[in-house]
Amino acid sequence: MKDNVDSYVTKDGRTIGPVVMEMKNITLRFGGVEAIKDISFDIREGEIRAIIGPNGAGKSSMLNVISGFYVPQDGEVWYRGAPRPAMKPFQVAQQGIARTFQNIALFEGMSVLDNVMTGRLTHMKSGLMSQMLWRGAAEKEEIENREVAERIIDFLEIQAIRKTPVSRLSYGLKKRVELARALAAEPSLLLLDEPMAGMNVEEKEDMSRFILDVNDEFGTTIALIEHDMGVVMDLSDRVVVMDYGKKIGDGTPHEVRNNQEVIDAYLGVAHD
Ligand SMILES: Nc1ncnc2c1ncn2[C@@H]1O[C@H](COP(=O)(O)OP(=O)(O)OP(=O)(O)O)[C@@H](O)[C@H]1O
């Protein structure tokens, strides 16, 4: 583990930078249910950080804390060196954080391109007044936004379906369009909610490759939650393992794979 260094270079030549987000003793309750119990970990610039765990472990709750959707009752989230206050979704987006959802949240009746364009909303500056006063500015912005959207569509190899309504796409392609929409926001931190759930083997392989390519090509820091331990092991730089709301492992895939508590949790060994 490289816990005490500012940055380091991975075996495959990527630079992992300093800590960008720190979860400090996070506890989250829903009434009497403690979904997250005093969990701390960090996310470094440029890394792929996975949070895994069996059903009900608290992964979705944790992703919602990272995204700012849930505010924990105890603990603090630090982002870029400062404690992060409660925020509205648009403020989260303005901080350069974008996410995908477990249950795909696309506009089914709209084309792939139009869906990806919705990811540009936070970058659209010209309001109605300036559009009326000076159409040129709005047009220039529209062209720039379209260029970004088209570039991402090419990158994720979905050019052939750019005019197709999302409702006609396979599940795997919808997941890829959702990734494209999140990328259109040009996030510095990308949160992926079970990106491989419900996919067949080939779709999982494609999605893994795209996640790696996004991280490599754009330098995007990626935090993802995933139920299936296998799929994230080849993908992630570091992995947090949760079980019953607690953190039971944190380290490289190799370290986590050899952690007895993690092995027991995945084999369903009974708790005290
Ligand atoms: N909005 C909520 N209201 C009440 N309880 C909740 C809520 N969200 C989650 N929980 C509870 O918190 C615990 C953790 O749930 P969470 O969905 O975060 O786990 P998970 O690891 O994402 O599970 P899964 O892999 O099944 O999606 C569970 O006991 C769940 O029932």
The ligand as an SDF file (V2000), in Angstrom:
LIG
                    3D

 31 33  0  0  0  0  0  0  0  0999 V2000
  -33.8260    4.6370    2.0010 N   0  0  0  0  0  0  0  0  0  0  0  0
  -33.7120    3.6650    2.9100 C   0  0  0  0  0  0  0  0  0  0  0  0
  -34.5680    3.5790    3.9510 N   0  0  0  0  0  0  0  0  0  0  0  0
  -34.4310    2.6120    4.8910 C   0  0  0  0  0  0  0  0  0  0  0  0
  -33.4640    1.6690    4.8820 N   0  0  0  0  0  0  0  0  0  0  0  0
  -32.5910    1.7140    3.8660 C   0  0  0  0  0  0  0  0  0  0  0  0
  -32.6570    2.7030    2.8180 C   0  0  0  0  0  0  0  0  0  0  0  0
  -31.6400    2.4980    1.9450 N   0  0  0  0  0  0  0  0  0  0  0  0
  -30.9670    1.4160    2.4080 C   0  0  0  0  0  0  0  0  0  0  0  0
  -31.5260    0.9560    3.5540 N   0  0  0  0  0  0  0  0  0  0  0  0
  -31.0590   -0.1840    4.3530 C   0  0  0  0  0  0  0  0  0  0  0  0
  -29.6690    0.0150    4.5830 O   0  0  0  0  0  0  0  0  0  0  0  0
  -28.9650   -1.2060    4.4510 C   0  0  0  0  0  0  0  0  0  0  0  0
  -27.8990   -1.0800    3.3580 C   0  0  0  0  0  0  0  0  0  0  0  0
  -28.5660   -0.9500    2.0910 O   0  0  0  0  0  0  0  0  0  0  0  0
  -27.8140   -0.5870    0.7420 P   0  0  0  0  0  0  0  0  0  0  0  0
  -28.8370   -0.5230   -0.3240 O   0  0  0  0  0  0  0  0  0  0  0  0
  -26.9440    0.5930    0.9560 O   0  0  0  0  0  0  0  0  0  0  0  0
  -26.8940   -1.8890    0.5390 O   0  0  0  0  0  0  0  0  0  0  0  0
  -26.2040   -2.4480   -0.7890 P   0  0  0  0  0  0  0  0  0  0  0  0
  -24.9030   -3.0060   -0.3680 O   0  0  0  0  0  0  0  0  0  0  0  0
  -26.1860   -1.3860   -1.8260 O   0  0  0  0  0  0  0  0  0  0  0  0
  -27.1850   -3.6120   -1.2160 O   0  0  0  0  0  0  0  0  0  0  0  0
  -27.4850   -4.2340   -2.6870 P   0  0  0  0  0  0  0  0  0  0  0  0
  -26.2220   -4.9060   -3.1690 O   0  0  0  0  0  0  0  0  0  0  0  0
  -28.5550   -5.2480   -2.3880 O   0  0  0  0  0  0  0  0  0  0  0  0
  -27.9390   -3.1090   -3.5640 O   0  0  0  0  0  0  0  0  0  0  0  0
  -30.0090   -2.2880    4.1760 C   0  0  0  0  0  0  0  0  0  0  0  0
  -30.3600   -2.8900    5.4000 O   0  0  0  0  0  0  0  0  0  0  0  0
  -31.1630   -1.5060    3.6090 C   0  0  0  0  0  0  0  0  0  0  0  0
  -32.3820   -2.1670    3.8590 O   0  0  0  0  0  0  0  0  0  0  0  0
  1  2  1  0
  2  3  1  0
  2  7  2  0
  3  4  2  0
  4  5  1  0
  5  6  2  0
  6  7  1  0
  6 10  1  0
  7  8  1  0
  8  9  2  0
  9 10  1  0
 10 11  1  0
 11 12  1  0
 11 30  1  0
 12 13  1  0
 13 14  1  0
 13 28  1  0
 14 15  1  0
 15 16  1  0
 16 17  2  0
 16 18  1  0
 16 19  1  0
 19 20  1  0
 20 21  2  0
 20 22  1  0
 20 23  1  0
 23 24  1  0
 24 25  2  0
 24 26  1  0
 24 27  1  0
 28 29  1  0
 28 30  1  0
 30 31  1  0
M  END
$$$$
